Amino acid sequence: MASSPTREPPVTSPAAVQKLIGLTSLLDPWAVRAAATFRLPDLVAEGADTIGELAIRSETHPDGLGRLMRHLTLLGLFRTTADGCFEVTEMGEALRDGHPIGIRSTLDQTNPFLSRLDQSAHGLLQAVRTGGPAWEHLHGLSFWDNMTAEPGFGEGYDAQMNQHSAMFGAAIARSYDWSSVRHVIDVGGGVGRTLAALLREHPHLRGSLVDLPGPATEAAALFAQADVADRCAIVQQSFLDALPTSGDAYLVANVVHNWDDEGAASLLRRCAEAAGPGGRVLLVERIASTATDEALQAVSHLDLFMLMTSGGRERSVDELRQLGKTAGLEHRKTHALVNCPWLSLLEYAVETV
Ligand SMILES: C[S@@+](CC[C@H](N)C(=O)[O-])C[C@H]1O[C@@H](n2cnc3c(N)ncnc32)[C@H](O)[C@@H]1O
């Protein structure tokens, strides 16, 4: 009987092994979250540069904190001086409050939404098995039902969206020719930061924000604060129901990616019906076919979160063009957002039949 050929053990470079081991660490991401939650880079930069002072200021245990700081130093967020004090590195600086990339607050585990989201990442296995969201399997209710069911979750989500839209509201206002629009309907407009930025930048514009009761209530305060309340209406309703017909442009920013194709098409159909023949629908989305590896990785990271949470997905321009078609929308143009390269604005016209 012929013996089966012996298989040579594969040769793997130490660099590849090291990279793989790095990717399997669960604790590195949590160490960085601990640094963000306890605001360690800010405290060190403010002068709490010994474990003793840092433990007092962060209300943590000196031994546990010392071990965490040693690891964070090895990860490159801090360095130690000759006399054993801590300094913040360039990478650590990016984890400070007020840094333009705004990453600290996205890792802060005192936000009930972010904390729940991060702790649900293991749902990815279930989502990959079924091809659908894992939220209900993990928590007994859908991601969107969780918004109102769990104390602090919806508010935490809105705060996160508010911070996110602070980064691109002005970009949307400046990257599109709004001169021919009179009334923009911001569909799923969240707490209103984007619409407020639009109305402030373009005094001729009027706006309506459509969202669920939680964010819609917060939007009222934000519009008053931004001094645009007199040009703004708030419509508390589901965007899966018939939308107000008063708009000549329907803006749908960072919403379509929350939905699977069926849900996204329903939402776009509501926009097309309300806008009427020749009306405009403007989508703002991350584009899944972005050029650089880093951008692609950021999009695919978000795509997995969408799969796992709400069953949504990140899409390419072609996929968004096709999605629009199923809702009676013709894709006209894709606009880059100034100073916001990770987002694009896709302009559609309602097809005339
Ligand atoms: C990812 S946020 C985007 C918010 C905002 N457009 C922005 O860019 O910051 C999605 C928004 O859709 C809203 N939303 C989800 N389901 C909805 C529904 N059925 N009807 C109306 N709004 C809904 C959420 O409340 C949330 O404000």
Ligand as a Chemical Component Dictionary entry (heavy atoms), coordinates in Angstrom:
data_LIG
# 
_chem_comp.id                   LIG 
_chem_comp.type                 NON-POLYMER 
_chem_comp.pdbx_formal_charge   0 
_chem_comp.three_letter_code    LIG 
# 
loop_
_chem_comp_atom.comp_id 
_chem_comp_atom.atom_id 
_chem_comp_atom.alt_atom_id 
_chem_comp_atom.type_symbol 
_chem_comp_atom.charge 
_chem_comp_atom.model_Cartn_x 
_chem_comp_atom.model_Cartn_y 
_chem_comp_atom.model_Cartn_z 
_chem_comp_atom.pdbx_ordinal 
LIG C1  C1  C 0  -26.461 56.888 11.698 1  
LIG S1  S1  S 1  -27.660 58.031 12.251 2  
LIG C2  C2  C 0  -27.419 59.350 11.112 3  
LIG C3  C3  C 0  -27.833 60.660 11.672 4  
LIG C4  C4  C 0  -27.523 61.871 10.805 5  
LIG N1  N1  N 0  -28.123 61.789 9.494  6  
LIG C5  C5  C 0  -26.026 62.050 10.700 7  
LIG O1  O1  O 0  -25.497 61.926 9.595  8  
LIG O2  O2  O -1 -25.394 62.308 11.721 9  
LIG C6  C6  C 0  -29.162 57.256 11.712 10 
LIG C7  C7  C 0  -30.399 58.025 12.111 11 
LIG O3  O3  O 0  -31.539 57.328 11.587 12 
LIG C8  C8  C 0  -32.569 57.432 12.552 13 
LIG N2  N2  N 0  -33.574 56.381 12.332 14 
LIG C9  C9  C 0  -33.427 55.041 12.440 15 
LIG N3  N3  N 0  -34.574 54.422 12.134 16 
LIG C10 C10 C 0  -35.469 55.393 11.821 17 
LIG C11 C11 C 0  -36.819 55.380 11.389 18 
LIG N4  N4  N 0  -37.494 54.237 11.213 19 
LIG N5  N5  N 0  -37.420 56.561 11.137 20 
LIG C12 C12 C 0  -36.755 57.740 11.303 21 
LIG N6  N6  N 0  -35.463 57.811 11.696 22 
LIG C13 C13 C 0  -34.829 56.648 11.951 23 
LIG C14 C14 C 0  -31.855 57.285 13.867 24 
LIG O4  O4  O 0  -32.634 57.769 14.946 25 
LIG C15 C15 C 0  -30.602 58.118 13.610 26 
LIG O5  O5  O 0  -30.776 59.450 13.985 27 
# 
loop_
_chem_comp_bond.comp_id 
_chem_comp_bond.atom_id_1 
_chem_comp_bond.atom_id_2 
_chem_comp_bond.value_order 
_chem_comp_bond.pdbx_ordinal 
LIG C1  S1  SING 1  
LIG S1  C2  SING 2  
LIG S1  C6  SING 3  
LIG C2  C3  SING 4  
LIG C3  C4  SING 5  
LIG C4  N1  SING 6  
LIG C4  C5  SING 7  
LIG C5  O1  DOUB 8  
LIG C5  O2  SING 9  
LIG C6  C7  SING 10 
LIG C7  O3  SING 11 
LIG C7  C15 SING 12 
LIG O3  C8  SING 13 
LIG C8  N2  SING 14 
LIG C8  C14 SING 15 
LIG N2  C9  SING 16 
LIG N2  C13 SING 17 
LIG C9  N3  DOUB 18 
LIG N3  C10 SING 19 
LIG C10 C11 SING 20 
LIG C10 C13 DOUB 21 
LIG C11 N4  SING 22 
LIG C11 N5  DOUB 23 
LIG N5  C12 SING 24 
LIG C12 N6  DOUB 25 
LIG N6  C13 SING 26 
LIG C14 O4  SING 27 
LIG C14 C15 SING 28 
LIG C15 O5  SING 29 
# 
